[in-house]
Amino acid sequence: MKHRTTIIAALLVLLGLSYLVVKSKPQVQIDPKIAEFNGRANKLIEGLQQYKEFFKHFPTGTTAEISKALSGQAEGKVVILATAGADKNDKGEIVDPWGTPLQFYFSHNGVLIRSAGPNRVFEDSRTASDDLFRTDTK
């Protein structure tokens, strides 16, 4: 548990640093799929926060189990409308605009959603990465 919290904290720091770098660069045209990921991720974060408000905890398990919980196919049979239109693969996992299952990370009150990005490969922080992150720390 402590290791997972450390990973989430490190990802949030990297996300904050990325935000500062992006803000300091001249505005460029954003890839439509990246904009789509950002919009979808914002809705998912909203839905995950609604889930937590209703059940007093975030959904747990694999990506497929989290996706099912948000779709009303698990605990309490409650559908989270903010996530109802999410694209899913054959396993029922919520996917990014490139068809790769999203990864979900939870802390006490925070959510981080990770996409493998256009190359569809999750990379670690030691390599150049096109992975995308979206977070909300309420």
C-alpha positions in Angstrom: 0.0 0.0 0.0 2.8 2.4 0.9 4.6 1.5 -2.4 1.4 2.3 -4.4 1.0 5.7 -2.5 4.6 6.5 -3.4 4.0 5.7 -7.1 0.9 7.9 -7.1 2.7 10.8 -5.5 5.5 10.5 -8.0 3.1 10.4 -10.9 1.3 13.5 -9.5 4.7 15.4 -9.2 5.6 14.4 -12.8 2.1 15.6 -13.9 2.6 18.9 -12.2 6.0 19.4 -13.7 4.7 18.5 -17.2 1.9 21.1 -16.7 4.5 23.8 -15.9 6.5 22.9 -19.0 3.5 22.9 -21.3 2.3 26.2 -19.8 5.7 27.8 -20.6 5.7 26.7 -24.2 3.9 28.6 -27.0 0.4 27.3 -27.7 0.4 24.6 -30.4 -2.4 22.6 -32.0 -3.4 19.7 -29.8 -3.9 16.3 -31.4 -7.7 15.7 -31.5 -7.3 12.3 -29.8 -5.4 13.8 -27.0 -8.1 16.4 -26.5 -10.6 13.5 -26.6 -8.7 11.7 -23.9 -8.7 14.8 -21.7 -12.4 15.2 -22.1 -13.2 11.6 -21.5 -10.8 11.4 -18.5 -12.4 14.5 -16.9 -15.8 12.7 -17.2 -14.4 9.5 -15.7 -12.8 11.4 -12.8 -16.2 13.1 -12.2 -17.8 9.7 -12.2 -15.3 8.1 -9.9 -15.8 11.0 -7.5 -19.6 10.4 -7.7 -19.0 6.7 -7.0 -16.9 7.5 -4.0 -19.5 10.0 -2.6 -22.2 7.3 -3.0 -20.3 4.2 -1.7 -17.8 6.0 0.5 -14.9 4.4 -1.3 -13.5 4.2 -4.9 -14.2 1.0 -6.9 -11.5 -1.6 -6.6 -10.1 -4.4 -8.7 -8.9 -4.8 -12.3 -9.7 -2.2 -15.0 -12.6 -4.4 -16.1 -13.9 -4.6 -12.5 -13.7 -0.8 -12.1 -15.4 -0.3 -15.5 -18.2 -2.7 -14.5 -18.6 -1.0 -11.1 -19.1 2.4 -12.9 -21.6 0.7 -15.3 -23.8 -0.6 -12.5 -22.7 -4.2 -12.9 -21.3 -4.5 -9.4 -21.9 -3.3 -5.9 -25.3 -1.7 -5.5 -26.2 -1.8 -9.2 -25.7 2.0 -9.4 -24.9 3.4 -12.9 -22.6 6.4 -12.8 -24.0 8.5 -15.7 -20.8 10.5 -16.2 -19.2 7.3 -17.4 -22.1 5.7 -19.2 -20.9 6.6 -22.7 -17.3 5.5 -22.2 -15.8 3.3 -25.0 -15.0 -0.2 -23.9 -13.2 -3.2 -25.4 -14.4 -6.8 -25.6 -13.4 -7.4 -21.9 -15.6 -4.5 -20.8 -12.6 -2.3 -19.9 -12.8 1.4 -20.5 -10.3 2.3 -23.2 -8.6 5.4 -24.4 -9.1 6.9 -27.9 -6.5 4.4 -29.3 -8.3 1.4 -27.9 -5.9 0.7 -25.0 -7.4 0.0 -21.5 -7.0 2.9 -19.1 -5.2 2.5 -15.8 -6.7 3.8 -12.6 -4.9 4.9 -9.5 -6.5 6.0 -6.3 -5.3 7.8 -3.2 -7.4 8.8 -0.2 -9.3 11.5 -2.2 -7.5 11.6 -5.5 -7.8 9.9 -8.8 -5.2 9.5 -11.5 -6.1 8.1 -14.9 -3.3 7.0 -17.2 -3.4 6.3 -21.0 -0.7 4.5 -22.9 -1.1 7.2 -25.6 -0.7 6.9 -29.3 1.9 4.2 -29.3 -0.4 2.0 -27.1 2.5 1.1 -24.8 2.8 2.0 -21.1 6.3 3.3 -20.6 8.2 4.0 -17.4 9.7 7.3 -16.4 13.2 6.4 -17.6 12.3 6.5 -21.3 10.7 9.1 -23.5 7.0 8.6 -23.2 3.8 9.6 -24.9 1.7 8.3 -22.0 -1.1 10.7 -20.9 -2.2 11.4 -17.4 -5.3 13.2 -15.9 -5.9 13.8 -12.2 -8.1 15.5 -9.7 -7.1 15.7 -6.1 -10.1 16.8 -4.2 
